[in-house]
Amino acid sequence: MAKAKAPTSQKNPAWVVTVGAMKGGAGKTMVVDNIAKLPIGAHGAEIRKAITTGALMGARGNSGVITSQILRGLCEGSVGHDELNADSIDAAFAKSQEVAFQAVRKPVEGTILTVLRDSAAAAKHARKKKMGCDEALAYVVEEAYASVQRTPDLLPVLKENGVVDAGGFGLAIFFDAFVSALLGKEGPMVDELAFARGTAPKVEIEQINDWEGSAYRYCTEFLVHSDTVDVDAAKDFLPTMGDCDLMVGMHPNFKVHVHSNRPDQVLGWFLTHDAQISEVHIHNMQQQSAARTDALAAEQGEAPKPLGFVAVAAGEGNAKILKSLGVDVVVSGGQTMNPSTKDLLDAAGQVNADAVIILPNEDDDGNTVYGVLDQPARFWAIFG
């Protein structure tokens, strides 16, 4: 589970985004990079391998590792299906649920796994009702978002904080974006901002990372490379070292995640059991949590200024000039590379001000930023 602080422009709605599956963008980037390296005309098996390998190698955090298994299951479930229809959609989601749940020793209700299970149930329902492909995909997305809204009823800590599960919300957005692209739609089927505004109760959300509530100090993640490592023995060992333990993948490549006070012993076990390790990431969760708490306290202690500025400009030099003139946030953009409305909303969210003036760079920027005016949480002014 992970929760994220709302952008300033969305502090009234309960606004939660995934910080697990795409933490640092690593998982997403490695998937895209692997696919981009494929030769023109690559067949299904090559594409599936590129997706599953990239997702596994780039996964960060509990939600990221679980998401890599969700993608693996979707790919494995599509084997043997030449057409995208309700039958193949059901098969892919059923396999995804199976693989993802196998990766977690003690699945918790109200998390990303719940949203996956409900999405798989929707795919099964679509097949039984003999829905067309487009209708089936849309139905799965709708049910994914509906499942996200139910997560506070299943996990008390979510209801106590007035939020939905971030990993589940991120998964729903992922399904939404994928289906929209597949169906040739310009944007997602569901407006994420509108969805967040509809979440009750409406409260301000502060960031709570994967390690919230863990009794251990170090978040330890790494890749394991071995043709012979005993997976069952490894999975029995990891819980003895801490909590939030996951080991996913298959010979010869695995991803390991665990919260522990002795990461040296965790790494040492694999090194002494015929395995090599790489991509080791060890984070002191207590120090990071303390730093985050101090930063939030400092931010909350600052009164918003009356007026803030967001500008669109191309190049680091122009950005420095604008900031020297008092612009709070500069969004990269210009001719043929205009930012999206979301880019501008995110930038405005970084400005601690009661009202925000947006300064576009091009006429097209002006057309884009008018979408910002649909957001009632701030007073906006657009010049350009």
PELINWO-V678183 format. One record per residue. RES is the residue in one small letter. PHI is phi in radians with two decimals (* if undefined). BURIAL is b if it has 24 or more other ideal C-beta (glycine too) atoms within 12 Angstrom, else e. Layout:
res=RES phi=PHI burial=BURIAL
res=RES phi=PHI burial=BURIAL
This chain:
res=m phi=* burial=b
res=a phi=-2.62 burial=b
res=k phi=-2.24 burial=b
res=a phi=-2.30 burial=b
res=k phi=-1.16 burial=b
res=a phi=-1.17 burial=b
res=p phi=-1.02 burial=b
res=t phi=-0.94 burial=b
res=s phi=-1.26 burial=b
res=q phi=-2.24 burial=b
res=k phi=-1.30 burial=b
res=n phi=-1.27 burial=b
res=p phi=-1.23 burial=b
res=a phi=-1.36 burial=b
res=w phi=-2.11 burial=b
res=v phi=-2.25 burial=b
res=v phi=-2.23 burial=b
res=t phi=-1.28 burial=b
res=v phi=-2.19 burial=b
res=g phi=-1.86 burial=b
res=a phi=-1.07 burial=b
res=m phi=-2.00 burial=b
res=k phi=-0.97 burial=b
res=g phi=1.27 burial=e
res=g phi=1.26 burial=e
res=a phi=-1.10 burial=b
res=g phi=-1.08 burial=b
res=k phi=-1.08 burial=b
res=t phi=-1.12 burial=e
res=m phi=-1.18 burial=b
res=v phi=-1.10 burial=b
res=v phi=-1.09 burial=e
res=d phi=-1.08 burial=e
res=n phi=-1.11 burial=b
res=i phi=-1.19 burial=b
res=a phi=-1.10 burial=e
res=k phi=-1.40 burial=e
res=l phi=-1.20 burial=e
res=p phi=-1.23 burial=e
res=i phi=-1.05 burial=e
res=g phi=1.53 burial=e
res=a phi=-1.01 burial=e
res=h phi=-1.53 burial=e
res=g phi=-0.99 burial=e
res=a phi=-1.09 burial=e
res=e phi=-1.16 burial=e
res=i phi=-1.15 burial=b
res=r phi=-1.08 burial=b
res=k phi=-1.13 burial=b
res=a phi=-1.09 burial=b
res=i phi=-1.19 burial=b
res=t phi=-1.17 burial=b
res=t phi=-1.18 burial=b
res=g phi=-1.09 burial=b
res=a phi=-1.14 burial=b
res=l phi=-1.18 burial=b
res=m phi=-1.18 burial=b
res=g phi=-1.70 burial=b
res=a phi=-1.11 burial=b
res=r phi=-2.31 burial=b
res=g phi=1.34 burial=b
res=n phi=-0.99 burial=b
res=s phi=-1.12 burial=b
res=g phi=-1.14 burial=b
res=v phi=-1.14 burial=b
res=i phi=-1.11 burial=b
res=t phi=-1.08 burial=b
res=s phi=-1.08 burial=b
res=q phi=-1.33 burial=b
res=i phi=-1.07 burial=b
res=l phi=-1.15 burial=b
res=r phi=-1.04 burial=b
res=g phi=-1.11 burial=b
res=l phi=-1.05 burial=b
res=c phi=-1.19 burial=b
res=e phi=-1.14 burial=b
res=g phi=-1.24 burial=b
res=s phi=-1.50 burial=b
res=v phi=-1.11 burial=e
res=g phi=1.57 burial=e
res=h phi=-1.97 burial=b
res=d phi=-1.54 burial=e
res=e phi=-2.17 burial=e
res=l phi=-1.59 burial=b
res=n phi=-2.61 burial=e
res=a phi=-1.05 burial=b
res=d phi=-1.15 burial=b
res=s phi=-1.23 burial=b
res=i phi=-1.11 burial=b
res=d phi=-1.09 burial=b
res=a phi=-1.08 burial=b
res=a phi=-1.14 burial=b
res=f phi=-1.24 burial=b
res=a phi=-1.09 burial=b
res=k phi=-1.18 burial=b
res=s phi=-1.08 burial=b
res=q phi=-1.08 burial=b
res=e phi=-1.07 burial=b
res=v phi=-1.17 burial=b
res=a phi=-1.15 burial=b
res=f phi=-1.22 burial=b
res=q phi=-1.16 burial=b
res=a phi=-1.35 burial=b
res=v phi=-1.97 burial=b
res=r phi=-1.14 burial=e
res=k phi=-2.26 burial=e
res=p phi=-1.04 burial=e
res=v phi=-1.96 burial=b
res=e phi=-1.23 burial=b
res=g phi=1.49 burial=b
res=t phi=-2.15 burial=b
res=i phi=-1.00 burial=b
res=l phi=-1.18 burial=b
res=t phi=-1.12 burial=b
res=v phi=-1.13 burial=b
res=l phi=-1.10 burial=b
res=r phi=-1.06 burial=b
res=d phi=-1.19 burial=b
res=s phi=-1.16 burial=b
res=a phi=-1.14 burial=b
res=a phi=-1.12 burial=b
res=a phi=-1.15 burial=b
res=a phi=-1.13 burial=b
res=k phi=-1.13 burial=b
res=h phi=-1.09 burial=e
res=a phi=-1.09 burial=b
res=r phi=-1.15 burial=b
res=k phi=-1.11 burial=e
res=k phi=-1.48 burial=e
res=k phi=0.95 burial=e
res=m phi=-1.23 burial=b
res=g phi=-1.22 burial=e
res=c phi=-1.02 burial=b
res=d phi=-1.07 burial=e
res=e phi=-1.15 burial=e
res=a phi=-1.12 burial=b
res=l phi=-1.10 burial=b
res=a phi=-1.10 burial=b
res=y phi=-1.15 burial=b
res=v phi=-1.08 burial=b
res=v phi=-1.10 burial=b
res=e phi=-1.04 burial=b
res=e phi=-1.23 burial=b
res=a phi=-1.10 burial=b
res=y phi=-1.14 burial=b
res=a phi=-1.09 burial=b
res=s phi=-1.12 burial=b
res=v phi=-1.02 burial=b
res=q phi=-1.12 burial=b
res=r phi=-1.52 burial=b
res=t phi=-1.03 burial=b
res=p phi=-1.12 burial=b
res=d phi=-1.33 burial=e
res=l phi=-1.82 burial=b
res=l phi=-2.24 burial=b
res=p phi=-0.94 burial=e
res=v phi=-1.11 burial=e
res=l phi=-1.20 burial=b
res=k phi=-1.14 burial=e
res=e phi=-1.05 burial=e
res=n phi=-1.68 burial=b
res=g phi=1.19 burial=b
res=v phi=-2.34 burial=b
res=v phi=-1.76 burial=b
res=d phi=-1.23 burial=b
res=a phi=-1.25 burial=b
res=g phi=-1.07 burial=b
res=g phi=-1.15 burial=b
res=f phi=-1.12 burial=b
res=g phi=-1.09 burial=b
res=l phi=-1.14 burial=b
res=a phi=-1.09 burial=b
res=i phi=-1.11 burial=b
res=f phi=-1.07 burial=b
res=f phi=-1.04 burial=b
res=d phi=-1.05 burial=b
res=a phi=-1.13 burial=b
res=f phi=-1.10 burial=b
res=v phi=-1.14 burial=b
res=s phi=-1.07 burial=e
res=a phi=-1.15 burial=e
res=l phi=-1.14 burial=e
res=l phi=-1.54 burial=e
res=g phi=1.33 burial=e
res=k phi=-1.49 burial=e
res=e phi=-1.29 burial=e
res=g phi=-2.42 burial=e
res=p phi=-1.12 burial=b
res=m phi=-1.22 burial=b
res=v phi=-2.07 burial=b
res=d phi=-1.29 burial=e
res=e phi=-1.05 burial=b
res=l phi=-1.16 burial=b
res=a phi=-1.15 burial=e
res=f phi=-1.07 burial=b
res=a phi=-1.12 burial=b
res=r phi=-1.13 burial=e
res=g phi=-1.45 burial=e
res=t phi=-1.32 burial=b
res=a phi=-2.07 burial=e
res=p phi=-1.32 burial=e
res=k phi=-1.56 burial=e
res=v phi=-2.46 burial=b
res=e phi=-1.43 burial=b
res=i phi=-1.87 burial=b
res=e phi=-1.97 burial=b
res=q phi=-1.21 burial=b
res=i phi=-2.32 burial=b
res=n phi=-1.55 burial=b
res=d phi=-0.90 burial=b
res=w phi=-1.57 burial=b
res=e phi=-0.98 burial=b
res=g phi=1.54 burial=e
res=s phi=-1.26 burial=b
res=a phi=-1.51 burial=e
res=y phi=-2.00 burial=b
res=r phi=-1.64 burial=b
res=y phi=-1.94 burial=b
res=c phi=-1.48 burial=b
res=t phi=-2.05 burial=b
res=e phi=-2.34 burial=b
res=f phi=-2.90 burial=b
res=l phi=-1.70 burial=b
res=v phi=-2.05 burial=b
res=h phi=-2.15 burial=b
res=s phi=-2.90 burial=b
res=d phi=-1.56 burial=e
res=t phi=-2.27 burial=e
res=v phi=-0.98 burial=b
res=d phi=-1.39 burial=e
res=v phi=-1.14 burial=b
res=d phi=-1.09 burial=e
res=a phi=-1.12 burial=e
res=a phi=-1.12 burial=b
res=k phi=-1.21 burial=b
res=d phi=-1.32 burial=e
res=f phi=-1.29 burial=b
res=l phi=-0.98 burial=b
res=p phi=-1.11 burial=e
res=t phi=-1.30 burial=e
res=m phi=-1.78 burial=b
res=g phi=2.92 burial=b
res=d phi=-2.33 burial=b
res=c phi=0.92 burial=b
res=d phi=-1.51 burial=b
res=l phi=-2.47 burial=b
res=m phi=-2.40 burial=b
res=v phi=-2.25 burial=b
res=g phi=2.02 burial=b
res=m phi=-2.67 burial=b
res=h phi=-0.98 burial=e
res=p phi=-1.81 burial=e
res=n phi=-2.13 burial=b
res=f phi=-2.37 burial=b
res=k phi=-2.04 burial=b
res=v phi=-2.08 burial=b
res=h phi=-2.42 burial=b
res=v phi=-2.77 burial=b
res=h phi=-1.69 burial=b
res=s phi=-2.64 burial=b
res=n phi=-1.56 burial=e
res=r phi=-2.28 burial=e
res=p phi=-1.06 burial=b
res=d phi=-1.10 burial=e
res=q phi=-1.26 burial=e
res=v phi=-1.09 burial=b
res=l phi=-1.12 burial=b
res=g phi=-1.08 burial=e
res=w phi=-1.05 burial=b
res=f phi=-1.22 burial=b
res=l phi=-1.15 burial=e
res=t phi=-1.72 burial=e
res=h phi=-2.20 burial=e
res=d phi=1.01 burial=e
res=a phi=-2.41 burial=b
res=q phi=-1.85 burial=e
res=i phi=-2.22 burial=b
res=s phi=-2.72 burial=e
res=e phi=0.87 burial=b
res=v phi=-1.44 burial=e
res=h phi=-2.23 burial=b
res=i phi=-2.17 burial=b
res=h phi=-2.05 burial=b
res=n phi=-1.39 burial=e
res=m phi=-1.19 burial=b
res=q phi=-1.17 burial=e
res=q phi=-1.15 burial=e
res=q phi=-1.15 burial=e
res=s phi=-1.14 burial=b
res=a phi=-1.13 burial=e
res=a phi=-1.11 burial=e
res=r phi=-1.12 burial=b
res=t phi=-1.09 burial=e
res=d phi=-1.10 burial=e
res=a phi=-1.14 burial=e
res=l phi=-1.13 burial=e
res=a phi=-1.11 burial=e
res=a phi=-1.14 burial=e
res=e phi=-1.15 burial=e
res=q phi=-1.20 burial=e
res=g phi=-1.40 burial=e
res=e phi=-1.58 burial=e
res=a phi=-1.28 burial=e
res=p phi=-1.15 burial=e
res=k phi=-1.42 burial=e
res=p phi=-1.13 burial=e
res=l phi=-2.45 burial=e
res=g phi=-2.19 burial=b
res=f phi=-2.29 burial=b
res=v phi=-2.15 burial=b
res=a phi=-2.21 burial=b
res=v phi=-1.87 burial=b
res=a phi=-2.67 burial=b
res=a phi=-1.81 burial=e
res=g phi=1.69 burial=e
res=e phi=-1.17 burial=e
res=g phi=-1.11 burial=e
res=n phi=-1.09 burial=e
res=a phi=-1.10 burial=b
res=k phi=-1.10 burial=e
res=i phi=-1.10 burial=e
res=l phi=-1.09 burial=b
res=k phi=-1.17 burial=e
res=s phi=-1.19 burial=e
res=l phi=-1.60 burial=e
res=g phi=1.90 burial=e
res=v phi=-1.24 burial=b
res=d phi=-1.35 burial=b
res=v phi=-2.37 burial=b
res=v phi=-1.94 burial=b
res=v phi=-1.72 burial=b
res=s phi=-1.22 burial=b
res=g phi=3.04 burial=b
res=g phi=2.99 burial=e
res=q phi=-1.04 burial=e
res=t phi=1.21 burial=e
res=m phi=-2.42 burial=e
res=n phi=-1.23 burial=b
res=p phi=-1.26 burial=b
res=s phi=-1.48 burial=e
res=t phi=-1.02 burial=b
res=k phi=-1.10 burial=b
res=d phi=-1.00 burial=b
res=l phi=-1.26 burial=b
res=l phi=-1.10 burial=b
res=d phi=-1.09 burial=b
res=a phi=-1.13 burial=b
res=a phi=-1.11 burial=b
res=g phi=-1.14 burial=b
res=q phi=-1.48 burial=b
res=v phi=-1.66 burial=b
res=n phi=-1.52 burial=b
res=a phi=-2.60 burial=b
res=d phi=-1.29 burial=e
res=a phi=-2.41 burial=b
res=v phi=-2.26 burial=b
res=i phi=-1.78 burial=b
res=i phi=-1.89 burial=b
res=l phi=-1.97 burial=b
res=p phi=-1.23 burial=b
res=n phi=-1.74 burial=b
res=e phi=-2.31 burial=e
res=d phi=-1.05 burial=e
res=d phi=-1.12 burial=e
res=d phi=-1.04 burial=b
res=g phi=-1.04 burial=b
res=n phi=-1.11 burial=e
res=t phi=-1.15 burial=b
res=v phi=-1.24 burial=b
res=y phi=-1.09 burial=e
res=g phi=-1.10 burial=b
res=v phi=-1.12 burial=b
res=l phi=-1.14 burial=e
res=d phi=-1.32 burial=e
res=q phi=-1.63 burial=b
res=p phi=-1.42 burial=e
res=a phi=-1.30 burial=b
res=r phi=-2.32 burial=b
res=f phi=-1.59 burial=e
res=w phi=-2.01 burial=b
res=a phi=-2.46 burial=e
res=i phi=-2.18 burial=b
res=f phi=-2.14 burial=e
res=g phi=2.64 burial=b
